[in-house]
Amino acid sequence: MSVDVAIIGGCGHVGLPLGVALADRGLTVELVDINASAVDLVNQGVLPFVEPGAAEVLENVLAADRLHATTDTAAVGRAEYVVVVIGTPIDEHLNPDLNAVHETIAEIAAELVDGQVLVLRSTVYPGVTAMVEQLVARMGLDVDVAFCPERIAEGKAMTELYELPQIVASCSPRALERATKLFRNLTHEVIFLEPEEAELAKLFTNTWRYIRFATANQLFMMANDFGLDYERIRAALAYNYPRAADLPGAGFAAGPCLFKDTMQLAAFNNHNFHLGQAAVMINEGLPLYVVARLEQRFDLSEMTVGILGMSFKADSDDIRSSLSYKLKRILRFKAADVLCHDPRVTVDPDLVELDEVLARADLLVIGAPHPMYADVEIETPVVDIWNLRADGVMV
Ligand SMILES: NC(=O)c1ccc[n+]([C@@H]2O[C@H](COP(=O)([O-])OP(=O)(O)OC[C@H]3O[C@@H](n4cnc5c(N)ncnc54)[C@H](O)[C@@H]3O)[C@@H](O)[C@H]2O)c1
């Protein structure tokens, strides 16, 4: 084998930091991706998205000739480890697209060779690892299959890849051993599970986080409806009281994983997952709640509303499933005009400069709590469910 690792989906949010980190630890890495423009950017040393700390390491590993990106799947045949980390979306019925991983493996099937390790790293529906094992066996290949879920948070990859324990799962002891060897390049802590346990562990992780945010958001709405400040209550109840200190603040809980993985888990349980479905109603309902409350105090039809922050979370340029865009769609229906700003997002041609939003908007809503919005001088009323600013008005 002429390279250590080929990563399918290697220029994505999970694949690229992983490839860069492995190359930084001395392995040779081929990033295989169908996104030709991302491949070009990476080969030029440019990150296609914001990931703090990754740019410097990318530059170093490119200079050392340990990492290369390509659209050519032939790279797969040259690697000892083939890591699959493509997106695993849900469909219009909120069911996981079970073919996502299969189709990708079918695309690279001709390149797979005996003796390789195939590592699934996408978040997958329970049973997918076993199905892939069968698929590979039916192809007559002697390839070890393991599932090693990614648990990093976007924006923290370059620290969490080294700090978080790695869950490693496989039916085969040899695959377990070889997958463990790969991840020991990044972390010393490895946890072994059966494949279905590991698949559920990843879904439980994201679902738990999503439900916690929903709990906070529902408590926020309760307090707010009662004319009380959720953050004052939260600060008081958590003060020197560790049992309650993990109650999150309110905010738009969204992004590419939490909702989708909660729905994967619901589908796994025949759509019988009341807590998860309630979390969706609460989190997805929050932008509607904010607008409904604003309508009680303002004649939005006469107003220009500005949204500050369009990414799905602070310090990110990722707008996938961002609730700021849901808020924008609702407001476009209700308000005279809507203006949006984000200091990080580069893919939305409709964004306007901050000065223009501040000059023209009659009312502002913080959509994503980028730290820069904490200190901007604002004359207009600003709705801040995140508690970023001292002068935020109640919704
Ligand atoms: N984003 C996160 O924070 C995060 C964290 C943990 C786990 N995950 C999981 O990791 C997986 C990937 O998520 P992501 O956020 O990196 O998605 P992404 O869309 O950023 O990356 C996926 C990449 O795969 C590429 N791709 C798609 N089909 C391909 C194919 N057939 N061959 C080669 N490349 C292909 C895309 O062009 C893209 O660059 C998902 O299962 C997700 O749930 C994501």
The ligand as a Tripos MOL2 file, in Angstrom:
@<TRIPOS>MOLECULE
LIG
   44    48     1     0     0
SMALL
NO_CHARGES

@<TRIPOS>ATOM
      1 N1        -20.2300   18.1080   11.3980 N.am      1 LIG1
      2 C1        -20.0510   17.6060   12.6140 C.2       1 LIG1
      3 O1        -19.7990   18.3210   13.5760 O.2       1 LIG1
      4 C2        -20.1160   16.1020   12.8400 C.ar      1 LIG1
      5 C3        -19.6720   15.5900   14.0480 C.ar      1 LIG1
      6 C4        -19.6920   14.2220   14.2580 C.ar      1 LIG1
      7 C5        -20.1990   13.3930   13.2670 C.ar      1 LIG1
      8 N2        -20.6620   13.9020   12.0950 N.ar      1 LIG1
      9 C6        -21.1430   12.9780   11.0700 C.3       1 LIG1
     10 O2        -20.0960   12.8570   10.1160 O.3       1 LIG1
     11 C7        -20.6650   12.6530    8.8140 C.3       1 LIG1
     12 C8        -20.1550   13.7410    7.8810 C.3       1 LIG1
     13 O3        -20.6030   14.9960    8.3230 O.3       1 LIG1
     14 P1        -19.9210   16.3440    7.8300 P.3       1 LIG1
     15 O4        -20.4710   17.4250    8.6790 O.co2     1 LIG1
     16 O5        -18.4490   16.1780    7.7270 O.co2     1 LIG1
     17 O6        -20.5320   16.4580    6.3680 O.3       1 LIG1
     18 P2        -19.9310   17.3140    5.1790 P.3       1 LIG1
     19 O7        -21.0480   17.4890    4.2010 O.co2     1 LIG1
     20 O8        -19.2140   18.5040    5.6920 O.co2     1 LIG1
     21 O9        -18.8340   16.3350    4.5680 O.3       1 LIG1
     22 C9        -19.1390   15.2340    3.7770 C.3       1 LIG1
     23 C10       -18.1790   15.2640    2.5930 C.3       1 LIG1
     24 O10       -18.4070   14.0720    1.8690 O.3       1 LIG1
     25 C11       -18.3040   14.3840    0.4910 C.3       1 LIG1
     26 N3        -18.9560   13.2930   -0.2210 N.ar      1 LIG1
     27 C12       -20.2830   13.0260   -0.2870 C.ar      1 LIG1
     28 N4        -20.4930   11.9180   -1.0200 N.ar      1 LIG1
     29 C13       -19.2630   11.4700   -1.3800 C.ar      1 LIG1
     30 C14       -18.8090   10.3650   -2.1480 C.ar      1 LIG1
     31 N5        -19.6790    9.4930   -2.6640 N.pl3     1 LIG1
     32 N6        -17.4820   10.2150   -2.3470 N.ar      1 LIG1
     33 C15       -16.6100   11.0980   -1.8300 C.ar      1 LIG1
     34 N7        -16.9740   12.1720   -1.1060 N.ar      1 LIG1
     35 C16       -18.2910   12.3450   -0.8860 C.ar      1 LIG1
     36 C17       -18.9520   15.7540    0.3760 C.3       1 LIG1
     37 O11       -18.5530   16.4120   -0.8060 O.3       1 LIG1
     38 C18       -18.4190   16.4350    1.6440 C.3       1 LIG1
     39 O12       -17.2040   17.1100    1.4070 O.3       1 LIG1
     40 C19       -22.1670   12.6370    9.0090 C.3       1 LIG1
     41 O13       -22.5960   11.3150    9.1880 O.3       1 LIG1
     42 C20       -22.3520   13.4190   10.2870 C.3       1 LIG1
     43 O14       -23.5690   13.0950   10.9360 O.3       1 LIG1
     44 C21       -20.6120   15.2380   11.8530 C.ar      1 LIG1
@<TRIPOS>BOND
     1     1     2 1
     2     2     3 2
     3     2     4 1
     4     4     5 ar
     5     4    44 ar
     6     5     6 ar
     7     6     7 ar
     8     7     8 ar
     9     8     9 1
    10     8    44 ar
    11     9    10 1
    12     9    42 1
    13    10    11 1
    14    11    12 1
    15    11    40 1
    16    12    13 1
    17    13    14 1
    18    14    15 2
    19    14    16 1
    20    14    17 1
    21    17    18 1
    22    18    19 2
    23    18    20 1
    24    18    21 1
    25    21    22 1
    26    22    23 1
    27    23    24 1
    28    23    38 1
    29    24    25 1
    30    25    26 1
    31    25    36 1
    32    26    27 ar
    33    26    35 ar
    34    27    28 ar
    35    28    29 ar
    36    29    30 ar
    37    29    35 ar
    38    30    31 1
    39    30    32 ar
    40    32    33 ar
    41    33    34 ar
    42    34    35 ar
    43    36    37 1
    44    36    38 1
    45    38    39 1
    46    40    41 1
    47    40    42 1
    48    42    43 1
@<TRIPOS>SUBSTRUCTURE
     1 LIG1         1 GROUP 0 **** ****
